[in-house]
Amino acid sequence: MARWASRFAIFLSSIALLMLSLGWLMLSAPMFNGVRSDLLERVLSEQIGQPIVISGDVHAIPGKTSTITVTKVKIPSEGIANVNLAELDTLGLDLDTFALINGTVDFNDIRVSGLQVNLFTQQNSRTSWSKPHAALPSDSAVSPLNRTSGGNEKPWRGLNNARGKLLDFMRTRNGSFEAMRLTVKNQKTGFEFDFNLKALRLVEVENGNRLNVTSNGTVNGQKFTFEGYFPEQAPFTTLTKFGDMQLTFSGVPISRAEGGGYVADVDLQTGELGDLLEVLKLERSLEGSGTLSAKVTRQSGLLEVSDFLSTVDLANGRKLSVEGTAENLLTGQGVDIRGDFRLYPENNQPKPAKELSEFKLTNISAHIVGADGYLEFKNLLLRTNLFDQGLEDIGPVAIGEFRRTEDGKLALLDVSLQAGPPSEPILKAQGNLLHLLALKEYDIEGEILAPASLLLGELSDDAVAAFGALQVEFAFDDTKGPLRVTRFAATAVGAREWDMDGSMVLEDARNVGDLALEIDLDIYDLSKFLSVLDLKRVNAGQFEIMASLHGNKDDMIATLGVRVGTSKMTTSLELNRQDDLTKINGKIHSKSLRLDDLKNALAGIVELSNIKKKRSTDRTASTVGPTRVKVQPLVLEREVQPLVLPKERPKLSEVVNFQKFLLNTELDAKIDIERLVGVHGVTSISSELVSKDGKAQFGPLNVAYGGGFLRAQAGLDLVKSPTLVSVSGSTGGWDFGKILDSVGLGVQAYGILGGRFNLTGDRRSLDAFVNSMRGSVSVNMYDGEIATSLLELAGLGIFPWLFSEEFRKKRTKIQCISAPIQIRDGKVIFDSVVAETNRVQLVARGSLDWKRDTISIRAVPRPVGRPLSRSAWPFDVSGSFSKPEFKLIVGGLRSRRLDGANRMPIDRKPCNPDILQLQ
């Protein structure tokens, strides 16, 4: 028995030794490498939840703790064919041998060398780290708000389908990674990150209750460090540095009973923004620094952001501030953001623009809200150096893609927005912004369908039907550099009272390059049009404006046509600029222009300009009747300036330098009104303005009206006398009686007035000209008559007057009037103004000074041919020009020549002072 027992013991020992030898051979012999590889592949795949392929050797050193070394390990991607999620040169594992004997696989102290991890996202949203169908149900629906992320899932999101596998596998083990490289490429967003890590350490401390993670290396060429401390169900902290940028992410886990996840505080110090942009492989288009802070709550299907605050101080004094909250960024629910972007320093704002090339955007502020995955601008305020413009209720706004382009720019693609009632939006637009950080490289197109009430205020149902709507199609971009308008077409839709067609193409908005503009506005009946608007009726009949503008700032052709009633007037202008010389040719022409039509057109324009005042009155007045749905205007009635020039407009002289303009311009402009129809008959107007080499000549201006005429011309020489302008001409044919009627004297008279004038004065303003002019003016009249005999009374005395033919007929014939006047710097001087009848000659001399408001005139009437006889009733006019005083000189006056002359010549000349003709 003992012998059999001894033999059995020897047999068992042999079996054990054989098994041990076989086990040893299995772990270390090259011939069993395939078996070891298959076994380890299966075990590791189960451990980490990802398929593993070993194409190298598996070598083990048995012991209490066996050491396993593996070479050439790959983790194929299940989402993208022919791509490995990870591959490594060497993998070292420590295996608890006794735990293995008891059926438990317990790896620890993981050592990795030469690891390459590939986190790729394709355009179709497939990722290298998850199966095509593996996505969290709560996160898989991407809202229009964040469609930009459509494949921009965070690298850890795809691992959720193996929750408790790979992360838990690493979470509970020490690890050391050498020469590790992580490549992140997202075809949907365009972002690429190349992490080149010298080392990554995972160390369990506190008996496995806390995991410390440290790493260092570079990301896209910038230095990178990471420190993380992750206790079991306790607050965690992380610190990440990219160059000067520092990101802290600290929070508290949420227990699984409460749904899992975490609540964390995020704090970012960007350092130099240019460096951050280089890390992101974006064009270095911004310089400055910024901060960001927020509180983040992350659970399954939830990403809540609160207390978000970010401030970015950019170079050149620009500043961006953003604050807000989001109930769930994954669904775009409950977004409330307020932002302000200051484009110029507060103490260095651009000067008010005087021309389009000086126009600058100075500030953008907005209030943005989001719900159901869409954004909406509740308020958007644009401030410029020309106007402030407020807009509200713009939305919803949807962003198709938010991505980095191949040339390193941040782009918004497939952006769409609308404004107005959701069911009937007023504005629809879509487009792309290819350089978000520089706010350029955009292309936008859309349409506007605005009811007339949007432009004209609240209207009755009849008025709404009469005025219809305005439809506009537009497209603009800056793909060639400056802003250009490639399409702008406007037309009236469904209108009975008016019609409009307009179009515009503009290749360069800043420099007005290659412009083609056409406008045709036709109001069928201006009186009815105004009546429907509850404005004062003006009987002007049809009112039509036709305008066109073609060319660029150096070569431009413009036309303007106006039709009012039966009158039509056209204006044409041609501009050509070569080097420093500008040539302008223009013409105003009308075959027939009725003054009544012109007057009614101006009155109608004045009434139309009152519509804004009427809108304001309608809003403040109480209304009676059924409630109407109000259409909110695009332009707000608020404390901001409207989309027009400011109320305090600059003076014309501040906008246009006339001296420089005329010195550098050849100008030829003509006016030709062939038939001017008015109350007093058929007349005409013609003139011409010519300017060359600093010399300008206006005229002759020929005006014929009611039997009278005016022929005048003006000239200036900017080379010899740059501040002076000369005006000269003649006039005649004016009815003396009608002039007296027009000033309200009510005295019947007849006579034809004529005159000449030659004046020179300061051209810089009308006041300056009037107060500085020098020259002469002469007025004359012959063969007239006036329905009074007072002049005879003053010159003859009472008794001769009582027996005069003039007293009996109560009418006096005026032989002539002659009034030569000198004007000197605001003062009118005359020595011999003469009015002469058949029997009396009145001679007046004196002056008036409108600068000092003084007048001093003496008028002396005497019998014709008897200048030395007594003047019966001479009189003086003195005092202020605004309130003159008249004084009769009682007792009359006598005169004598100092040289003793006392005889009238035989050939006496009428309307020359008799006392000067004595011999």
Buried (B, 14 or more C-beta within 10 A) or exposed (E): EEEEEEEEEEEEEEEEEEEEEEEEEBBBEEEBBEEBBEBBBEBBBEBBBBBBBBEBBBBBEBEEBBBBBBBBBBBBBBBBEEBBBBBBBBBBBBBBBEEEEEEEEBBBBBBBBBBBBBBBBBEEBBBBBBBEEBBBEEBEEBBBBBBBBBBBBEBEBBBBBBEEBBBBBBBBBBBBBBBBBBBBBBBBBBBBBBBBBEEBBBEBEEEEEBBBBBBBBBBBEBEBBBBBBBBBEEBBBBBBBBBBBBBBBBBEBBEEEEEEBBBBBBEBBBBBBBBBBBBBBBBBBBBBBBEBBBBBBBBEBBBBBEEBEBBBBBEEBBBBBBBBBBBBBBBBBBBBBBBBBBBBEEEEBBEBBBEEEEBBBBBBBBBBBBBEBBBBBBBBBBBBBBBBBBBBBBBBBBBBBBBBBEEBBBBBBEBBBBBBEEEEBBBBBBBBBBBBBEBBBBBBBBBBBBBBBBBBBBBEEEBBBBBBBBBBBBBBBBEEEEBBBBEBBBBBEEBBBBBBBBBBBBBBBBEBBBBBBBBBBBBBBBBBBBBBBEBEBBEBBEBBBBBBBBBBBEBBBBBBBBBBBEBBBBBBBBBBBEEEEBBBBBBBBBEBBBBBBBBBBEBBEEBBEBBEEBBEEEEEEEEEEEEEEEBEBBBBEEEBBBBEEEEEEEEEEEEEEBBEBBBBBBBBBBBBBEEBBBEEEEBBBBBBBBBEEBBBBBBBBBBBBBBBBBBBBBBBBBEEEEEBBBBBBBBBBBBBBBBBBEEEEEEBBBBBBBBBBBBBBBBBEEEEBBBBBBBEBBBBBBEBBBBBBBBBBBBBBEEBBEEBEBBEEEBBBBBBBBBBBBBEEBBBEBBBBBBBBEBBBBBBBBBBBBEEEBBBBBBBBBBBEEBBBBBBBBBBBBBEBEEBEEEEBEEBEEBEEEEEBEEBEEEEEEBBBBBEBBE
